[in-house]
Amino acid sequence: MTFSEFVKKYDKKNTIVLLEGKRQVAEGDQEKLVALGRLLASKTKKMTFRSGNASGSDQLFSDGVASVDNTRLQVITPYSGHRDKTNRSYETISLDDIDLAAEEEVIFYSRGNKKTAALIDPFLSGEKNRHTIKAAYIIRDTIKVLGAGDVPPATFGIFYDDLADPKKGGTGHTMQVCEQNQVPLIDQKVWFNWLTD
């Protein structure tokens, strides 16, 4: 998919594009993530960009979008106040604002992450500690794709992954939820080419 094909197909009202990936970004790639955020925000008019507000990929993509138009940048955070000082978004939605008990589909897909599956129920029952907080991050990642309550689902996912060890951690979970729910996605093997198109 070329950049012009992507814009033609997805630059529509109510399109939500995930921009996210690994916290560790190769030094030579960092400016590419900012450049993609800038390119997307400057060459589209209607789509909204969604991030998880994490350091690394999320921050770099968001910096690029916000440098052009932060009114189309939305972040979903695992708790209120998460990385507030670096949050460049116009709209922030925290898990604290969502009735997770009413989100059966979100919980179902969040339990699909084997590393945190056993932490989901303790977190939902109010147990908050350094272990259960991992569940909040996975639930946040699931909501970024599926939506919840008034938060609509994602339309498309653009990721920066570790190509030597792909689809691991929270990024891998988010990509898996996209695939399980027919949300098309690409990684830098595709979008690096957009920067030279």
Secondary structure, DSSP 8 states (H G I E B T S, - for coil): --HHHHHHHH-STT-EEEEEE-S---GGGHHHHHHHHHHHHHH-SS-EEEE---TTHHHHHHHHHHHHHGGGEEEEESSTTTTGGG---SEEEEGGGS-GGG-HHHHHHHTT-TTTHHHHHHHHTT--STTTHHHHHHHHHHHHHH-BTTB---SEEEEE--TTS-S-HHHHHHHHHHHHTT--EE-HHHHHHHTT-
